[in-house]
């Protein structure tokens, strides 16, 4: 009995005391956690020691991680966290868009994207109304249309922005970031939007979009964790605006691994969010939302050239601007090359600062000059710094170049393309001197990657530089013997993605160019013709190889489309010029698809001028020409000049007009009877007619002249089509002009 009494005394004495101790411990732990979180939100470096803070914070979070992650953000906490998140996003984007280098080898000259950004051409793919509708690329008035989530033309929240290398996909992404950070200058931006800009080349092996944001956008010492980011973004998904830059460099694009990026593109994640994906032409995701709006950048015209020169090069100096423009116009190839913004920007700055008179016959020659500029600038800088002599520099360069070419080739020829390398790994493999040398020259760019240990990655200044050095590797290793195949050297190199590799190889190894072009012909005719532009005219190849290549390229229909860039059309004109000089080659068919502008007549010499401004000269070895101009009205003078142009083409048998409106009567006068050819006309829904040279009338299948009634029906049909097209263009202009704009 006595023992039981003592037992109860002990229980009633120590249990309450233990409960008090437990409550005090919990209370203290709670106060400490609040204190730590409050300190972590402070942005004043004097408030706490950063190293000590991170150590204490990580120790505390590791002990309470399960409790910490399970507590949802509510009310004031969520508002504060979102404010921190937005500020950290803005800081990251400011670093990115203030690091633009107009002249890549001048490493210490960086500027803001706003000071160099000029809108070039931009188009969207109109799928039409019905199943059988013709899909057409149509112009957008302004790049601001990309940012309008409620754009009437774009029913989907997914947009794919395509362009060839150097057309400004990444620059456009950085301009979007600038606009978001400075909404007062851009009224079309919704101030409540959250912009997430990710460079997809960094996301290899990262499946979670929230983890990607934490690793590649937020700073190392950010107190925001993956769950915080998820909560903030999921609060209102319609306010999230993704820009996913560089799908063509995305390491996981061919992986079977399901990533959040893939889910976003198929619209199975963040369905209400607006998403812009940038990629090279012909490098579309295997799976994406079929409602996605496809857009493309079409490059710079003369107006954009002048605007950029005024804005970023010479300011208000009109004379200096005209000097740069005239220097470009004097060289036809350079003029075509300057449609590509990346090349134009470099050329404009070099002409102005270096006072260089450019004379290039190919893209290869231009790139050779550019590479020399990198090295020359670095040698001059080393001399100024009294660091090393030219002899030592050349010795280093010669020792490292083969390694660089091998690195670039391995990066592009693997099953999975690689455009970035860990700096430590690269230094251990090839030596620190190799990495530092090309970093100082400017070929390599450092890129911080926010992992647990904050890795640094190395990549080429632009992917085109990687393609250049890979092409040098191939050119040095391509077999000279005809019996040996060169195809293994191009393994895993898709010409549609890496066309410049093929073009550079043809320019660097012209004796091997015919077999490379032969390999590309038919399946990749456009690229094959561009490769031909890289080959000097005096390079014939062995045993008539070039002649065989010309024959193969000319057997296909040679098409000049309205959407072609000037460089591609110039390449096809070069092909026709080579064919005309080689009497064996016959060109069966040339198609002008909505690319005809007018006829230029000087004395008895006729040239067909295309919409790009290039001219189709009199062609000796062409058999048939078709001019397809949907809804275009050909004037009597134009029709007569086109007939005379056809007559001047020595071997031409037929010139045919399709879907356009020709005059009821064409007075061609007296054509020499020595040349026999046909002029045909086909309008949609009407039978084909042929021109009678004697009467100037159109004859039907029964050789009867077209009646005035039939022609009036044709006129009415074309008038309705033109009115419909005009209404459509006005509608597009109103939609793309932006809020508050007036369209007449």
C-alpha positions in Angstrom: 0.0 0.0 0.0 2.8 2.3 0.9 4.6 1.5 -2.4 1.5 2.4 -4.4 1.2 5.7 -2.6 4.7 6.7 -3.6 4.2 5.6 -7.1 1.2 7.9 -7.5 3.1 10.8 -5.9 5.9 10.4 -8.5 3.5 10.3 -11.4 1.5 13.4 -10.3 4.8 15.2 -9.7 6.9 14.5 -12.8 4.2 14.1 -15.6 3.0 17.8 -15.4 6.6 18.9 -15.1 7.4 16.9 -18.3 4.5 18.4 -20.2 5.6 21.9 -19.3 9.2 21.1 -20.5 7.7 19.7 -23.8 5.5 22.8 -24.4 8.4 25.1 -23.8 10.6 23.2 -26.2 8.0 23.3 -29.0 7.4 27.0 -28.4 11.2 27.7 -28.6 11.5 25.6 -31.8 8.7 27.5 -33.4 10.2 30.9 -32.5 13.6 29.8 -33.9 12.0 28.6 -37.2 10.2 31.9 -37.6 13.3 33.8 -36.9 15.3 31.9 -39.4 12.7 32.3 -42.1 12.5 36.0 -41.4 16.2 36.3 -41.7 16.3 34.3 -44.9 13.9 36.8 -46.5 16.2 39.7 -45.7 18.0 41.2 -48.7 20.4 43.4 -46.6 23.8 41.7 -46.3 24.5 43.4 -43.0 21.5 41.6 -41.4 23.3 38.3 -41.2 26.4 36.4 -42.1 25.6 34.6 -45.4 27.8 31.5 -44.9 26.7 31.0 -41.3 23.1 31.6 -42.3 23.2 29.0 -45.1 24.8 26.4 -42.8 22.2 27.0 -40.0 19.3 27.1 -42.5 20.3 23.8 -44.3 20.8 22.1 -40.9 17.4 23.3 -39.7 15.6 22.4 -43.0 17.2 18.9 -43.0 15.7 18.2 -39.6 12.3 19.6 -40.4 12.0 19.0 -44.1 8.9 16.8 -44.0 7.1 19.3 -41.8 8.4 22.3 -43.8 7.2 20.9 -47.2 3.8 19.8 -46.0 2.7 23.2 -44.8 0.9 25.1 -47.6 1.6 28.7 -48.3 -1.4 30.8 -47.4 -2.3 34.5 -47.3 0.5 36.8 -46.5 3.2 34.1 -46.8 2.2 33.3 -50.4 2.1 37.0 -51.3 5.6 37.6 -49.9 7.0 34.5 -51.5 5.5 35.5 -54.9 7.1 38.9 -54.6 10.5 37.4 -53.9 10.0 35.0 -56.8 9.2 37.7 -59.3 12.1 39.8 -58.1 14.5 36.9 -58.5 13.2 36.2 -62.0 13.6 39.8 -63.0 17.2 39.9 -61.7 18.1 36.8 -63.7 16.5 38.1 -66.9 18.3 41.5 -66.5 21.6 39.7 -66.4 20.8 37.8 -69.6 19.4 40.6 -71.7 22.2 43.0 -70.8 24.9 40.6 -72.1 24.4 41.1 -75.8 27.7 41.1 -77.9 27.1 42.6 -81.3 30.7 41.9 -82.3 31.3 38.5 -80.8 35.1 38.8 -80.7 35.0 42.1 -78.8 34.3 40.4 -75.5 34.3 43.6 -73.3 31.6 45.3 -75.4 28.2 44.2 -74.1 24.9 46.0 -74.4 21.2 45.7 -73.6 19.0 43.8 -76.1 16.7 46.8 -76.3 19.5 48.9 -77.9 20.0 46.4 -80.7 16.7 44.7 -81.2 14.9 45.5 -84.5 11.8 43.8 -85.7 12.4 41.7 -88.8 9.8 39.9 -90.8 7.5 37.5 -88.9 4.7 35.3 -90.3 2.2 32.7 -89.1 0.8 29.6 -90.8 -2.8 30.1 -91.7 -4.5 26.6 -91.9 -7.6 28.0 -93.7 -11.2 27.1 -93.0 -11.9 23.7 -94.5 -10.1 20.3 -94.7 -8.9 21.0 -98.3 -7.9 24.6 -97.6 -4.4 25.6 -98.7 -2.1 26.4 -95.8 -0.4 29.7 -96.3 2.2 31.7 -94.5 0.8 35.2 -93.8 2.6 38.3 -92.4 2.1 39.6 -88.9 2.3 43.3 -88.5 4.4 43.3 -85.3 6.3 40.9 -83.0 4.0 42.0 -80.2 1.4 39.6 -81.6 3.6 36.8 -80.1 2.8 38.1 -76.6 -1.0 38.5 -76.9 -2.6 35.6 -75.2 -6.0 36.7 -76.3 -5.1 37.2 -79.9 -8.2 36.5 -82.1 -6.2 34.7 -84.8 -4.5 32.3 -82.4 -7.0 29.9 -80.8 -4.3 28.0 -79.0 -2.1 28.9 -76.1 0.8 27.1 -77.8 3.1 28.9 -80.3 6.1 27.5 -82.1 8.5 30.1 -83.4 10.7 28.7 -86.2 13.7 30.1 -88.0 17.0 29.2 -89.6 20.2 29.7 -87.7 21.0 33.3 -87.0 17.5 34.7 -87.6 17.1 35.9 -84.0 15.2 33.3 -82.1 17.2 33.8 -78.9 17.4 37.6 -79.3 13.6 37.6 -79.6 13.3 35.6 -76.4 15.6 38.1 -74.6 13.5 41.0 -76.0 10.4 39.4 -74.5 12.2 39.2 -71.2 13.2 42.9 -71.4 9.6 43.8 -72.2 8.3 41.8 -69.2 10.8 43.5 -66.9 9.8 47.0 -68.3 6.0 46.7 -68.7 5.5 50.5 -68.6 7.2 50.6 -72.0 5.1 47.8 -73.4 1.3 48.4 -73.0 0.5 45.0 -74.6 2.1 43.1 -71.6 -0.4 42.1 -68.9 1.3 43.2 -65.7 0.1 40.2 -63.8 1.9 37.7 -66.0 4.7 35.6 -64.7 7.4 35.1 -67.4 9.4 31.8 -67.2 12.3 31.9 -69.7 14.3 28.7 -69.9 17.1 27.8 -72.3 16.3 24.2 -73.2 19.9 23.3 -73.9 20.4 23.3 -70.1 17.6 21.0 -69.2 19.2 17.6 -70.1 18.0 15.0 -67.6 15.8 17.5 -65.7 12.2 16.1 -65.8 10.5 18.7 -63.5 9.8 22.2 -64.8 9.7 23.4 -61.2 13.1 21.9 -60.6 14.4 23.5 -63.8 13.2 26.9 -62.6 14.9 26.4 -59.2 18.2 25.3 -60.8 18.5 27.5 -63.8 16.7 30.8 -63.0 16.7 31.4 -59.2 20.0 32.2 -57.4 21.8 29.7 -55.3 20.9 31.4 -52.0 17.2 31.6 -52.8 15.0 30.5 -49.9 12.4 29.3 -52.4 12.2 25.6 -52.8 10.6 23.5 -55.6 7.3 23.2 -53.7 7.1 27.0 -53.2 7.5 27.5 -57.0 4.9 24.9 -57.7 2.4 26.6 -55.3 3.0 30.0 -56.8 2.6 28.9 -60.4 -0.4 26.8 -59.8 -2.2 29.6 -58.0 -3.2 31.0 -61.4 -1.9 29.0 -64.4 -3.4 31.4 -66.9 -1.0 34.1 -65.6 2.1 32.0 -66.5 3.9 32.8 -69.8 6.6 30.3 -70.8 9.3 31.0 -73.3 11.2 27.7 -74.0 14.2 28.7 -76.1 16.1 26.4 -78.5 14.2 23.1 -78.8 16.7 22.1 -81.5 19.4 22.1 -78.7 17.2 20.3 -76.2 19.2 17.2 -75.1 16.1 15.2 -74.2 14.2 15.8 -77.5 14.8 12.2 -78.7 14.7 10.6 -75.2 11.9 8.2 -74.2 11.9 10.0 -70.8 8.6 11.8 -70.2 9.5 15.4 -69.1 7.4 18.3 -68.1 8.6 20.1 -71.2 7.1 17.5 -73.3 3.9 17.6 -71.3 3.7 21.4 -71.7 4.1 21.1 -75.5 1.3 18.6 -75.8 -0.9 20.8 -73.6 -1.2 18.1 -70.9 0.4 20.4 -68.4 -0.2 24.2 -67.8 -3.1 24.1 -70.3 -4.1 27.7 -69.5 -0.6 29.1 -69.8 0.7 30.7 -72.9 3.8 28.9 -74.3 6.3 30.1 -77.0 8.7 27.4 -78.2 11.6 28.5 -80.4 13.4 26.1 -82.7 15.1 25.7 -86.0 13.0 25.1 -89.1 12.2 21.4 -89.6 13.1 20.6 -86.0 9.6 20.3 -84.6 8.8 18.2 -81.6 7.5 14.7 -82.4 4.5 15.3 -80.2 2.9 18.7 -79.7 -0.6 20.2 -79.4 -2.0 20.0 -83.0 -3.7 23.4 -82.4 -0.3 25.1 -81.9 0.2 28.2 -84.0 3.3 27.9 -86.1 5.2 31.2 -86.7 8.5 32.0 -88.3 11.1 34.7 -88.5 11.9 35.7 -92.1 14.9 38.0 -91.5 15.8 41.6 -92.3 14.8 43.7 -95.3 16.4 47.0 -96.3 14.1 49.0 -93.9 15.2 46.8 -91.0 18.8 47.3 -92.0 18.6 51.0 -91.9 16.7 51.0 -88.6 19.3 48.8 -87.0 22.2 50.9 -88.3 20.6 54.1 -86.9 19.7 52.5 -83.6 22.8 50.5 -82.8 25.7 51.6 -85.0 25.9 55.2 -86.2 23.0 57.0 -84.5 21.8 60.1 -86.4 24.7 60.1 -88.9 22.8 59.6 -92.1 26.0 59.7 -94.3 27.6 56.9 -92.3 24.4 54.9 -92.5 24.3 55.3 -96.3 27.9 54.3 -96.6 27.3 51.0 -94.8 24.2 50.2 -96.8 25.9 50.9 -100.1 28.9 48.7 -99.1 26.5 45.9 -98.5 24.5 46.5 -101.7 27.6 46.5 -103.9 28.2 42.8 -103.1 25.2 40.7 -104.3 26.1 37.8 -102.1 26.7 40.0 -99.1 23.3 41.7 -99.7 21.6 38.3 -99.6 23.6 37.2 -96.6 22.5 40.3 -94.7 18.9 39.0 -94.7 20.2 36.8 -91.9 20.2 39.1 -88.8 23.2 37.5 -87.1 25.4 38.0 -90.1 24.0 41.5 -90.9 24.7 42.7 -87.3 28.3 41.5 -87.4 28.9 42.9 -91.0 27.4 46.3 -90.2 29.6 46.8 -87.1 32.7 45.5 -88.8 32.2 47.8 -91.8 31.7 50.8 -89.5 34.5 50.1 -87.0 37.1 48.3 -89.0 36.5 50.2 -92.3 36.6 46.9 -94.2 35.5 46.6 -97.9 33.8 43.2 -97.9 34.2 41.1 -101.1 33.0 37.5 -100.5 31.9 34.9 -103.0 30.4 32.5 -100.5 29.3 32.1 -96.8 32.4 29.9 -96.3 34.7 32.8 -97.3 32.8 35.2 -95.0 33.2 32.8 -92.0 36.9 32.3 -92.7 37.2 36.1 -92.5 35.2 36.2 -89.3 37.4 33.6 -87.6 40.5 35.5 -88.6 38.9 38.6 -87.0 38.6 36.7 -83.7 42.3 35.7 -83.7 43.6 39.0 -85.0 41.7 40.9 -82.2 43.1 38.5 -79.6 46.7 38.8 -80.9 46.4 42.6 -80.8 45.1 42.5 -77.3 47.9 40.2 -76.1 50.5 42.6 -77.6 48.9 45.5 -75.7 49.0 43.5 -72.5 52.6 42.4 -73.2 51.5 38.9 -72.4 52.7 36.8 -75.3 54.3 37.2 -78.7 52.6 36.4 -82.0 54.8 33.3 -82.4 53.6 31.9 -79.1 50.0 32.7 -80.0 50.3 30.9 -83.4 51.9 27.9 -81.7 49.0 27.7 -79.2 46.4 28.2 -81.9 47.8 25.5 -84.2 48.1 23.1 -81.2 44.5 23.6 -80.1 42.6 23.9 -83.4 42.4 20.2 -84.2 41.2 19.5 -80.7 38.5 22.2 -81.1 37.4 20.7 -84.4 37.2 17.2 -82.9 35.2 18.5 -79.9 32.7 20.3 -82.2 32.4 17.3 -84.5 31.8 14.9 -81.6 29.1 17.2 -80.2 27.1 17.2 -83.5 27.6 13.7 -84.8 26.5 11.8 -81.7 23.0 10.2 -81.4 22.2 13.0 -79.0 23.6 16.4 -80.0 25.7 18.1 -77.5 26.2 21.9 -77.4 27.6 22.4 -73.9 30.3 20.8 -71.8 31.2 20.9 -68.1 34.2 23.2 -67.7 36.0 21.1 -65.2 35.5 17.9 -67.2 36.7 19.7 -70.4 39.7 21.1 -68.6 40.7 17.7 -67.2 40.3 16.1 -70.7 42.0 18.7 -72.9 43.8 20.9 -70.4 43.0 24.2 -68.8 45.1 26.0 -71.3 42.8 24.8 -74.2 39.6 26.0 -72.4 41.1 29.4 -71.4 42.6 30.0 -74.8 39.3 29.8 -76.7 37.4 31.5 -73.9 39.7 34.5 -74.3 39.5 34.4 -78.1 35.7 34.4 -77.9 34.7 31.1 -79.4 33.7 29.7 -76.0 31.1 31.3 -73.7 30.8 30.5 -70.0 27.4 29.7 -68.7 26.6 29.2 -65.0 24.4 26.2 -64.1 22.8 26.3 -60.7 23.3 22.8 -59.3 24.2 21.8 -55.8 27.9 22.7 -56.5 27.2 25.5 -59.0 28.8 24.0 -62.2 30.1 26.1 -65.0 29.4 25.0 -68.6 31.2 25.8 -71.8 29.4 26.3 -75.1 30.1 27.9 -78.4 29.3 31.6 -78.9 26.6 30.5 -81.4 25.8 27.1 -82.6 27.0 28.1 -86.1 30.5 28.3 -84.7 30.2 24.7 -83.6 29.0 23.8 -87.1 32.0 25.7 -88.6 34.6 23.8 -86.6 32.8 20.4 -87.2 32.8 21.1 -90.9 36.6 21.8 -90.7 37.0 18.4 -89.1 35.1 16.7 -91.9 36.9 18.6 -94.6 40.2 17.5 -93.2 39.1 13.9 -93.0 36.9 13.4 -96.0 38.4 10.5 -98.2 40.1 11.6 -101.4 39.7 8.2 -103.0 36.4 7.8 -104.9 36.1 4.2 -103.8 35.9 5.2 -100.1 32.6 6.4 -98.7 32.4 9.8 -97.0 28.9 9.2 -95.6 30.0 7.8 -92.2 31.5 11.3 -91.5 27.9 12.7 -91.7 26.4 10.1 -89.4 23.5 11.5 -87.3 23.8 14.9 -89.1 20.3 15.8 -90.4 20.8 18.3 -93.3 17.6 20.1 -92.4 19.0 20.9 -88.9 22.7 21.2 -89.8 22.7 22.6 -93.3 25.6 24.9 -92.6 27.9 21.9 -91.9 27.3 20.6 -95.4 27.6 24.1 -96.9 30.9 24.8 -95.1 32.3 21.4 -96.1 31.7 22.1 -99.8 33.4 25.5 -99.4 36.4 24.1 -97.5 36.8 21.0 -99.6 35.6 22.1 -103.1 37.1 19.0 -104.8 34.8 16.8 -102.7 31.8 19.1 -103.1 30.3 17.4 -106.1 29.8 14.1 -104.3 28.4 15.8 -101.2 25.9 17.7 -103.4 25.0 14.5 -105.2 24.3 12.9 -101.9 21.9 15.7 -100.9 20.2 16.1 -104.3 16.5 15.1 -104.6 15.9 14.6 -100.8 17.4 18.0 -99.9 17.4 19.9 -103.1 17.4 23.4 -101.5 20.4 22.6 -99.3 22.2 21.0 -102.3 21.7 24.1 -104.3 23.0 26.3 -101.4 26.0 24.0 -101.3 26.6 24.6 -105.0 26.9 28.3 -104.2 29.9 27.6 -102.0 31.9 25.9 -104.9 34.1 28.1 -107.0 33.1 28.2 -110.7 36.4 26.8 -111.8 36.1 23.7 -109.6 34.8 21.0 -112.1 35.5 17.9 -110.0 36.8 14.6 -111.4 35.5 13.0 -114.6 32.7 15.5 -115.1 31.3 15.1 -111.6 30.0 18.7 -111.5 28.2 18.2 -114.8 26.5 15.1 -113.3 25.5 17.1 -110.2 24.0 19.9 -112.4 22.0 17.4 -114.4 20.6 15.8 -111.3 19.6 19.1 -109.7 18.0 20.4 -112.9 15.9 17.3 -113.5 13.7 18.3 -110.5 11.2 21.2 -110.8 13.1 24.4 -110.0 10.7 26.5 -107.9 11.0 30.2 -106.9 8.5 30.7 -104.0 7.3 33.9 -102.5 8.5 32.8 -99.1 12.0 31.9 -100.2 14.8 34.1 -98.8 17.0 36.0 -101.2 20.0 33.7 -100.6 18.1 30.6 -101.6 16.8 32.2 -104.8 20.3 33.5 -105.6 21.5 29.9 -105.2 18.9 28.7 -107.7 19.9 31.5 -110.1 23.5 30.4 -109.7 22.4 26.8 -110.6 20.6 28.1 -113.8 23.7 30.1 -114.7 25.9 27.1 -114.4 23.4 25.1 -116.5 23.3 27.7 -119.2 27.1 27.7 -119.4 27.1 23.9 -119.7 25.4 23.1 -122.9 24.7 19.5 -122.0 22.3 20.4 -119.1 18.6 20.9 -119.9 16.2 22.5 -117.4 12.8 20.8 -117.9 10.6 23.0 -115.7 10.8 26.3 -113.8 7.9 27.3 -111.5 7.3 30.8 -110.2 5.0 30.3 -107.3 3.5 33.6 -106.2 7.0 35.1 -106.7 6.5 37.1 -110.0 6.7 40.9 -109.6 7.2 42.5 -113.0 9.2 42.3 -116.3 12.1 44.6 -116.8 12.6 45.5 -120.4 15.8 47.3 -121.7 15.9 47.5 -125.4 15.3 44.0 -126.7 16.6 42.4 -123.4 13.9 41.1 -121.0 14.3 40.0 -117.4 11.6 38.6 -115.0 11.9 40.4 -111.7 11.0 38.4 -108.6 9.4 39.8 -105.4 12.8 39.5 -103.7 14.2 42.0 -106.2 16.3 39.3 -108.0 16.0 38.9 -111.7 15.5 35.8 -113.9 17.6 36.4 -117.0 16.9 35.0 -120.5 17.4 31.3 -120.2 18.7 29.2 -123.1 18.1 25.6 -121.9 14.7 25.9 -120.2 11.8 23.9 -121.7 8.8 25.1 -119.7 8.0 28.0 -117.4 4.9 28.2 -115.2 3.8 31.4 -113.5 1.3 30.6 -110.7 -0.2 33.7 -109.2 -3.4 33.1 -107.3 -5.7 36.2 -107.8 -3.1 38.4 -109.4 -4.1 40.6 -112.4 -1.6 40.7 -115.2 -1.7 44.0 -117.1 -1.6 44.1 -120.9 2.0 45.5 -121.0 3.2 42.8 -118.5 1.5 40.0 -120.5 3.1 41.3 -123.8 6.5 41.5 -122.2 6.2 38.0 -120.7 5.4 36.6 -124.2 8.5 38.4 -125.6 10.6 37.1 -122.7 9.4 33.5 -123.5 10.3 34.1 -127.1 13.9 35.1 -126.1 14.4 31.8 -124.2 16.1 29.7 -126.9 14.7 26.2 -126.1 11.5 27.2 -124.3 8.4 25.3 -125.6 5.7 26.5 -123.2 5.0 29.3 -120.8 1.9 28.8 -118.7 -0.1 31.1 -116.5 -2.1 29.6 -113.6 -4.8 31.1 -111.4 -4.1 34.7 -112.5 -6.2 37.1 -114.7 -4.7 37.9 -118.1 -6.0 40.5 -120.6 -8.9 39.4 -122.9 -6.7 40.3 -125.8 -2.8 40.4 -126.1 -1.4 42.3 -129.1 2.1 40.7 -129.5 2.8 42.2 -132.8 4.9 40.3 -135.3 7.0 37.7 -133.6 9.7 36.0 -135.7 8.3 32.7 -137.0 11.6 30.9 -136.4 10.7 30.2 -132.8 7.7 28.0 -132.0 6.3 28.0 -128.5 2.9 28.0 -126.7 1.4 30.4 -124.3 -1.3 28.7 -122.1 -3.6 30.0 -119.5 -5.6 28.1 -116.8 -7.9 29.8 -114.3 -9.5 27.9 -111.5 -12.9 26.5 -112.5 -12.3 27.3 -116.2 -10.9 25.3 -119.1 -7.4 25.8 -120.3 -6.9 28.3 -123.2 -4.0 28.9 -125.6 -2.9 32.3 -127.1 -3.3 32.7 -130.8 -0.4 34.9 -131.8 -2.1 36.1 -135.0 -5.3 37.4 -133.5 -4.2 37.9 -129.9 -7.2 35.9 -128.7 -7.5 33.0 -126.3 -8.5 29.7 -128.0 -10.4 27.0 -126.1 -10.3 23.2 -126.6 -12.3 23.5 -129.8 -10.0 26.2 -131.1 -12.7 28.7 -130.7 -11.9 32.2 -129.3 -13.0 32.9 -125.7 -16.3 34.8 -125.6 -16.6 38.1 -123.9 -19.2 36.5 -121.5 -16.8 33.9 -120.3 -14.1 36.6 -119.8 -16.6 38.7 -117.8 -17.3 35.7 -115.6 -13.6 35.4 -115.0 -13.3 39.1 -114.1 -16.2 38.8 -111.7 -14.6 35.7 -110.1 -11.2 37.5 -109.6 -12.9 40.7 -108.3 -14.7 38.7 -105.6 -11.4 36.9 -104.7 -9.6 40.2 -104.5 -12.3 41.8 -102.3 -12.2 38.8 -100.0 -8.4 38.9 -99.8 -8.5 42.6 -99.0 -11.0 42.1 -96.2 -8.8 39.3 -94.8 -5.7 41.4 -94.9 -7.5 44.3 -93.1 -8.8 41.9 -90.5 -5.3 40.6 -89.8 -3.9 44.1 -89.7 -6.5 45.1 -87.0 -5.7 42.0 -85.0 -1.9 42.4 -85.1 -1.7 46.2 -84.8 -2.1 46.0 -81.0 -4.4 47.8 -78.6 -5.2 51.4 -79.4 -3.8 51.3 -82.9 -5.8 52.5 -85.9 -5.9 50.6 -89.2 -7.3 52.4 -92.3 
